Amino acid sequence: MKKFHIALMGLIVSVAAHAQEPDHAALKSAEKRGLQIYIHDHAVAVVSDAVTPLFTEKARQQLRGYITEEKGGAIVVTYYGKGDGERMLAWYRAAVGPDGRLLGTVSQYDTPQALSDFEERAAAARETGMAYDFRPCAQNYNSVVLPKPGGWQVYLIPGTTENHVVPFGGTYRVDTDAAGRIVAGRGFTKSCLTLSYQEKATETPVAIVVSHLLDPQPTEAHVFWQLWSRQQWRVVTVPNGLTWQIEKGRISYAGKVEGSK
């Protein structure tokens, strides 16, 4: 019986020790997705500056939103809305290259064009995601719609016009199936958390520090906002008392919080 208890205790210790190890697959997935969100969100911002002055009064009344698609290294941004019927159509299109700059000019359609199958499904997912029952932390929200196996992920991103403020709280992800129906949804914080920072004035490293309650490691939302802010981040995951560093979209383990078990 004693041998059994010793073996059992050894198993418990082994499981606990294993639980403290970083989930490298999850970290790589967060890095990849966070970068994708950033690239697509940046493309929308670039195209928005070019397309907004072109909006006609009719377009303003009919437009519903925008979707993005990666094509040959570029990100194509399509502004869609209703036509004469209920079907969604493309009103404006433009592409952003790998260097983050607008490629050519904006395509403005006097007669709105049919969406591709990909665009139709992405638009349906966005419509569903934007209607998700969530607690908003900003007056305006941006969105990024990305495909995943068997469906879509719609990221709801708080908008801001304030310099040196990261509206991290209120970032959400809505998962839909291939038909655009919600299968899961989550927030990345429990409150409307905003993080302030100053641009680096010297070579002394400056970091944004945030504690995270919902996951044992940083998520794609942390990676996105780190890239967006262009600052180094330190994330303390409260469930396991671990500290992580995020810089240039890369997550690295930075040790245990002092005093944690």
C-alpha positions as CSV (number, residue, x, y, z in Angstrom):
1,M,0.0,0.0,0.0
2,K,2.9,2.3,0.8
3,K,4.4,1.8,-2.6
4,F,1.1,2.6,-4.2
5,H,0.9,5.9,-2.3
6,I,4.5,6.8,-3.2
7,A,3.8,6.0,-6.9
8,L,0.6,8.1,-6.8
9,M,2.3,11.0,-5.2
10,G,5.0,10.8,-7.8
11,L,2.4,10.9,-10.6
12,I,0.8,13.9,-9.0
13,V,4.1,15.8,-8.8
14,S,4.9,14.8,-12.4
15,V,1.5,16.0,-13.7
16,A,1.9,19.3,-11.7
17,A,5.4,19.9,-13.1
18,H,4.2,19.1,-16.6
19,A,1.4,21.6,-16.2
20,Q,3.9,24.4,-15.5
21,E,5.7,23.8,-18.8
22,P,4.9,26.2,-21.6
23,D,2.5,24.9,-24.2
24,H,4.8,25.5,-27.2
25,A,2.1,24.7,-29.7
26,A,-0.3,27.1,-28.2
27,L,2.4,29.8,-28.1
28,K,3.2,29.4,-31.7
29,S,-0.5,29.4,-32.6
30,A,-0.9,32.7,-30.7
31,E,2.1,34.2,-32.4
32,K,0.8,33.2,-35.9
33,R,-2.7,34.3,-35.3
34,G,-1.8,37.5,-33.6
35,L,0.4,38.5,-36.6
36,Q,-2.4,37.7,-39.0
37,I,-4.8,39.9,-37.1
38,Y,-2.3,42.7,-37.1
39,I,-1.5,42.5,-40.8
40,H,-5.2,42.4,-41.8
41,D,-6.2,45.2,-39.4
42,H,-3.3,47.3,-40.7
43,A,-4.5,46.7,-44.3
44,V,-8.0,47.9,-43.4
45,A,-6.6,51.0,-41.8
46,V,-4.5,51.8,-44.9
47,V,-7.4,51.2,-47.3
48,S,-9.9,53.1,-45.1
49,D,-7.8,56.3,-45.4
50,A,-7.9,56.0,-49.2
51,V,-11.5,54.8,-49.7
52,T,-13.4,57.0,-47.2
53,P,-13.1,60.2,-49.3
54,L,-14.7,58.3,-52.2
55,F,-17.9,57.3,-50.4
56,T,-21.0,58.6,-52.1
57,E,-24.1,59.3,-50.2
58,K,-25.7,56.2,-51.6
59,A,-22.7,54.1,-50.6
60,R,-22.8,55.5,-47.1
61,Q,-26.4,54.3,-46.8
62,Q,-25.8,50.9,-48.3
63,L,-22.4,49.9,-46.9
64,R,-22.3,47.2,-44.2
65,G,-18.6,46.7,-43.5
66,Y,-15.4,45.3,-44.9
67,I,-13.7,42.0,-45.2
68,T,-10.1,41.0,-46.1
69,E,-8.5,38.2,-48.0
70,E,-4.8,37.3,-48.5
71,K,-3.9,36.9,-52.1
72,G,-0.3,36.3,-53.3
73,G,1.2,38.0,-50.3
74,A,-1.1,41.1,-50.6
75,I,-4.2,41.7,-48.5
76,V,-7.3,42.6,-50.5
77,V,-9.8,44.7,-48.6
78,T,-13.4,44.7,-49.9
79,Y,-16.1,47.1,-48.7
80,Y,-19.4,45.4,-49.1
81,G,-23.1,46.4,-48.7
82,K,-26.5,45.9,-50.1
83,G,-27.4,46.5,-53.7
84,D,-30.9,46.9,-55.0
85,G,-31.9,43.6,-53.3
86,E,-30.8,41.9,-50.1
87,R,-27.7,40.2,-51.4
88,M,-24.3,41.7,-50.3
89,L,-22.2,43.2,-53.1
90,A,-18.7,44.7,-53.4
91,W,-18.7,48.5,-53.6
92,Y,-15.0,49.2,-53.2
93,R,-11.8,47.1,-53.3
94,A,-8.1,47.8,-52.8
95,A,-5.0,45.9,-51.9
96,V,-2.2,46.4,-49.5
97,G,1.2,44.9,-50.3
98,P,3.7,43.1,-48.0
99,D,5.3,46.4,-47.2
100,G,2.1,47.6,-45.7
101,R,1.4,50.2,-48.4
102,L,-1.5,50.6,-50.8
103,L,-1.1,48.8,-54.1
104,G,-2.3,51.0,-57.0
105,T,-5.6,52.7,-56.5
106,V,-9.0,51.9,-55.0
107,S,-11.5,50.2,-57.4
108,Q,-14.8,52.0,-57.1
109,Y,-17.8,50.3,-58.7
110,D,-20.5,52.4,-60.1
111,T,-22.5,49.2,-60.3
112,P,-21.7,47.1,-57.2
113,Q,-20.0,43.7,-58.1
114,A,-20.9,40.2,-56.9
115,L,-18.8,38.9,-54.1
116,S,-16.7,35.8,-54.5
117,D,-17.7,32.6,-52.6
118,F,-15.0,33.4,-50.1
119,E,-16.1,37.0,-49.7
120,E,-19.7,36.0,-49.3
121,R,-18.9,33.6,-46.5
122,A,-16.5,36.0,-44.8
123,A,-19.2,38.7,-45.0
124,A,-21.8,36.4,-43.4
125,A,-19.3,35.5,-40.6
126,R,-18.6,39.2,-40.0
127,E,-22.3,40.0,-39.8
128,T,-22.8,37.3,-37.3
129,G,-19.7,38.3,-35.3
130,M,-20.7,41.9,-35.1
131,A,-24.1,41.0,-33.8
132,Y,-22.5,38.9,-31.0
133,D,-23.8,39.7,-27.5
134,F,-20.7,41.2,-25.9
135,R,-19.9,44.0,-23.5
136,P,-18.4,46.8,-25.5
137,C,-15.5,48.8,-24.1
138,A,-15.4,51.4,-26.9
139,Q,-17.9,53.4,-29.0
140,N,-16.5,52.0,-32.2
141,Y,-15.3,48.6,-33.0
142,N,-13.1,47.3,-35.8
143,S,-13.2,43.7,-37.0
144,V,-10.9,41.1,-38.6
145,V,-12.4,38.0,-40.2
146,L,-10.0,35.1,-40.7
147,P,-10.7,31.6,-42.0
148,K,-10.1,28.5,-39.9
149,P,-10.7,24.8,-40.5
150,G,-14.4,24.3,-40.8
151,G,-15.4,27.9,-40.3
152,W,-14.3,31.4,-39.4
153,Q,-12.9,33.5,-36.5
154,V,-14.2,37.1,-36.1
155,Y,-12.1,39.3,-33.9
156,L,-13.8,42.4,-32.5
157,I,-11.2,45.1,-31.7
158,P,-12.0,48.2,-29.8
159,G,-11.2,51.4,-31.7
160,T,-9.3,54.3,-30.3
161,T,-8.1,57.7,-31.4
162,E,-6.0,58.4,-28.3
163,N,-2.2,58.4,-28.6
164,H,-0.3,56.0,-26.4
165,V,-3.4,54.1,-25.2
166,V,-4.0,50.4,-25.8
167,P,-7.7,49.5,-25.4
168,F,-6.9,45.9,-24.6
169,G,-10.0,45.3,-22.6
170,G,-13.1,44.5,-24.7
171,T,-11.2,42.5,-27.3
172,Y,-13.3,39.5,-28.4
173,R,-13.2,36.5,-30.6
174,V,-16.3,34.9,-32.2
175,D,-16.0,31.4,-33.8
176,T,-18.5,30.4,-36.4
177,D,-19.0,27.3,-38.5
178,A,-18.9,27.1,-42.3
179,A,-22.4,28.4,-42.5
180,G,-21.6,31.5,-40.3
181,R,-23.4,30.2,-37.2
182,I,-21.8,31.0,-33.8
183,V,-20.2,27.9,-32.2
184,A,-18.0,29.7,-29.6
185,G,-17.2,33.1,-28.3
186,R,-14.8,34.6,-25.7
187,G,-13.4,37.8,-24.4
188,F,-9.7,38.2,-23.6
189,T,-10.2,40.2,-20.4
190,K,-12.7,40.5,-17.6
191,S,-12.9,44.3,-17.7
192,C,-12.5,47.3,-19.9
193,L,-8.8,47.5,-19.3
194,T,-6.8,50.2,-21.0
195,L,-3.0,50.4,-21.0
196,S,-1.0,53.6,-21.3
197,Y,2.5,53.9,-22.6
198,Q,5.0,56.5,-23.8
199,E,7.2,56.2,-26.9
200,K,10.8,55.2,-26.1
201,A,12.8,58.4,-25.6
202,T,16.1,56.6,-24.8
203,E,17.7,53.2,-25.4
204,T,16.4,52.1,-22.0
205,P,13.9,49.2,-22.6
206,V,10.3,50.2,-21.8
207,A,7.6,47.5,-21.3
208,I,3.9,47.4,-21.0
209,V,3.0,45.2,-18.0
210,V,-0.3,43.4,-17.8
211,S,-1.7,40.5,-15.7
212,H,-3.8,37.9,-17.4
213,L,-6.5,35.9,-15.6
214,L,-8.1,33.7,-18.3
215,D,-5.3,31.6,-19.8
216,P,-2.0,29.9,-18.7
217,Q,-0.1,31.7,-21.5
218,P,-0.4,34.8,-23.6
219,T,-3.0,34.7,-26.4
220,E,-3.2,36.1,-30.0
221,A,-4.8,39.2,-28.5
222,H,-1.7,39.9,-26.5
223,V,0.5,39.4,-29.7
224,F,-1.8,41.7,-31.8
225,W,-1.8,44.5,-29.3
226,Q,2.0,44.2,-28.7
227,L,2.6,44.6,-32.5
228,W,0.0,47.4,-32.6
229,S,1.7,49.4,-29.8
230,R,5.3,48.6,-31.0
231,Q,6.3,48.3,-27.3
232,Q,7.7,45.3,-25.4
233,W,5.1,43.6,-23.3
234,R,5.4,41.7,-20.0
235,V,2.4,39.4,-19.4
236,V,1.9,37.8,-16.0
237,T,-0.4,34.8,-16.2
238,V,-2.1,34.6,-12.8
239,P,-3.3,31.0,-13.0
240,N,0.2,29.6,-12.9
241,G,2.3,32.6,-11.7
242,L,4.4,32.8,-14.8
243,T,5.9,35.8,-16.6
244,W,6.2,36.1,-20.4
245,Q,7.8,38.6,-22.7
246,I,6.4,39.6,-26.0
247,E,8.6,41.5,-28.5
248,K,8.1,41.9,-32.2
249,G,5.3,39.3,-32.0
250,R,7.4,36.7,-30.4
251,I,6.5,35.2,-27.0
252,S,9.2,34.0,-24.6
253,Y,9.1,32.6,-21.1
254,A,10.5,35.0,-18.6
255,G,10.3,33.0,-15.4
256,K,8.0,32.6,-12.4
257,V,6.6,35.5,-10.4
258,E,8.6,35.9,-7.2
259,G,6.9,34.2,-4.3
260,S,4.6,32.1,-6.4
261,K,4.4,28.3,-5.9
